[in-house]
Amino acid sequence: MTSIKATLREQYTVDNSTRELSWISDEPIEVGGANLGPKPTELLLSALASCKIITVKMYAERKGWSIDDMSVELTFAESDGDKTLIEKRITFEGDLDEKQITRLIDISGRCPVAKMLKDSLEFKIIE
């Protein structure tokens, strides 16, 4: 089971921990934070992007496909109250054809974090 403990340090600075790991989240100075770490929304996008990369890399390895490098860029675009639109740009380097790239982009949407957030998020692929 995955568990995170978050504890308020001061102002908007929060100490986060899991297993033997710890990190800080905070808000920027312009909204009253100390800017000591990423905002919670940035952490969410980071978790989602990391999960997409790991899921795609595992899938490609099982298929014997070569991914030399990969990047995922996610941006909160808008929210209408029910759904949040996130723009997604995925780039690959490696010996991949268009069919494989299309499949890997599809697989990226099946990562565990995306599945957790599925009913509240919508993704828009940007070129």
RAZI-V678101 format. One record per pair of residues at least 12 apart in sequence whose C-alpha atoms are under 10 Angstrom apart, sorted by the first residue. I is the first residue (numbers start at 0). GAP is how many residues later the second one is. D is the distance in Angstrom with one decimal. If there is no record, write none. Layout:
# RAZI-V678101
I	GAP	D
I	GAP	D
This chain:
# RAZI-V678101
1	16	8.2
1	17	9.2
2	14	8.7
2	15	6.4
2	16	8.5
3	12	6.7
3	13	5.7
3	14	5.1
3	15	8.4
3	17	9.9
3	18	9.6
4	12	5.3
4	13	6.5
4	14	9.7
4	17	9.3
5	12	9.2
5	16	9.6
5	17	9.6
5	18	9.1
5	19	9.2
6	17	9.7
7	16	9.9
7	17	9.7
7	18	9.8
8	15	9.3
8	17	9.8
9	16	9.7
9	23	9.1
9	24	9.1
10	15	8.8
10	16	9.3
10	21	7.6
10	22	6.5
10	23	7.8
11	13	8.2
11	14	5.6
11	15	6.2
11	16	9.2
11	17	9.9
11	19	9.5
11	20	7.5
11	21	5.3
11	22	7.4
11	23	9.1
11	24	9.6
11	27	9.6
12	12	6.0
12	13	4.5
12	14	7.2
12	15	10.0
12	20	6.8
12	21	6.9
12	22	8.1
12	23	7.2
12	24	7.9
12	25	9.9
12	26	9.5
13	12	6.2
13	13	9.5
13	22	9.3
13	23	8.8
13	25	9.9
13	26	9.7
14	22	9.7
22	13	9.9
22	14	7.9
22	15	9.5
23	12	6.8
23	13	5.2
23	14	7.4
23	15	9.2
23	16	9.8
24	12	4.6
24	13	5.1
24	14	5.6
24	15	6.4
24	16	9.8
24	17	9.1
24	18	7.8
25	12	5.8
25	13	5.2
25	14	7.3
26	12	5.2
26	13	8.1
26	14	9.9
40	35	8.7
41	32	9.6
41	33	9.2
41	34	9.4
43	69	9.3
44	28	8.9
44	29	6.4
44	30	7.7
44	31	8.4
44	41	9.1
44	68	10.0
45	26	9.5
45	27	9.2
45	28	8.3
46	66	7.3
46	67	9.5
47	24	9.4
47	26	8.4
47	60	9.7
47	61	9.7
47	63	8.2
47	64	8.7
47	65	5.7
47	66	6.5
47	67	10.0
47	69	9.3
48	22	8.5
48	23	5.8
48	24	7.1
48	25	6.9
48	39	9.1
48	41	9.5
48	59	9.0
48	62	9.5
48	64	9.0
48	65	9.3
49	21	9.3
49	22	8.0
49	61	9.5
49	63	9.3
50	21	10.0
50	57	8.2
50	58	9.6
50	59	9.4
50	60	5.9
50	61	7.0
50	62	6.4
50	63	8.1
51	19	9.5
51	20	7.7
51	38	9.5
51	52	9.7
51	53	9.0
51	55	8.1
51	56	4.8
51	57	7.0
51	58	7.8
51	59	5.5
51	60	8.4
51	61	8.1
51	62	8.0
52	16	9.9
52	17	7.2
52	18	7.3
52	19	7.1
52	37	9.1
52	51	9.7
52	52	10.0
52	54	9.8
52	55	7.1
52	58	8.7
53	16	10.0
53	54	8.8
53	57	8.3
54	49	9.2
54	52	7.4
54	53	6.5
54	54	9.1
54	55	7.9
54	56	5.7
54	57	8.3
55	14	9.2
55	47	9.4
55	48	6.0
55	49	7.9
55	50	9.1
55	51	6.2
55	52	5.7
55	53	9.3
55	54	9.1
55	55	8.2
56	12	9.6
56	13	8.6
56	47	8.8
56	50	9.9
56	51	9.4
58	44	10.0
58	45	8.0
58	48	7.8
58	49	9.4
59	40	9.1
59	43	9.8
59	44	7.7
59	47	9.7
64	29	8.5
64	30	7.5
64	31	7.1
64	32	10.0
64	35	8.3
65	26	9.8
65	27	8.5
65	28	5.5
65	29	5.6
65	30	6.9
66	25	6.8
66	26	6.0
66	27	4.6
66	28	6.9
66	29	7.6
67	24	7.6
67	25	5.3
67	26	4.8
67	27	8.1
67	28	9.9
68	22	8.2
68	23	5.8
68	24	4.9
68	25	6.8
69	20	7.2
69	21	5.6
69	22	4.5
69	23	6.2
69	24	8.7
70	18	8.0
70	19	5.7
70	20	5.3
70	21	6.8
70	22	9.1
71	16	7.0
71	17	5.7
71	18	4.6
71	19	6.7
71	20	9.1
71	36	9.6
72	13	9.8
72	14	8.0
72	15	5.8
72	16	5.1
72	17	6.5
72	18	8.8
72	53	9.7
73	12	6.4
73	13	5.6
73	14	4.8
73	15	6.6
73	16	8.8
73	49	9.2
73	50	9.7
73	51	9.5
73	52	9.7
74	12	5.2
74	13	6.8
74	14	8.9
74	48	9.8
74	49	9.9
75	12	9.2
75	47	9.6
76	46	9.5
76	47	9.1
78	41	10.0
78	42	9.1
78	43	9.6
80	39	9.4
81	37	9.1
81	38	6.7
81	39	8.6
82	35	9.7
82	36	7.9
82	37	5.2
82	38	5.4
82	39	6.4
82	40	9.8
83	35	9.8
83	36	6.6
83	37	5.0
83	38	6.0
83	39	8.3
84	35	9.2
84	36	6.3
84	37	5.0
84	38	5.7
84	39	6.8
85	35	7.4
85	36	6.3
85	37	4.9
85	38	6.1
85	39	8.5
85	40	9.8
86	35	8.8
86	36	5.9
86	37	4.8
86	38	5.8
86	39	6.2
86	40	9.7
87	17	9.9
87	35	6.6
87	36	6.0
87	37	4.8
87	38	5.8
87	39	8.5
88	16	9.5
88	35	8.8
88	36	6.1
88	37	5.4
88	38	6.3
89	14	9.5
89	15	7.3
89	18	9.1
89	35	8.3
89	36	8.4
89	37	8.3
90	14	9.3
90	36	9.2
91	12	9.5
91	13	9.9
104	20	9.1
108	14	8.5
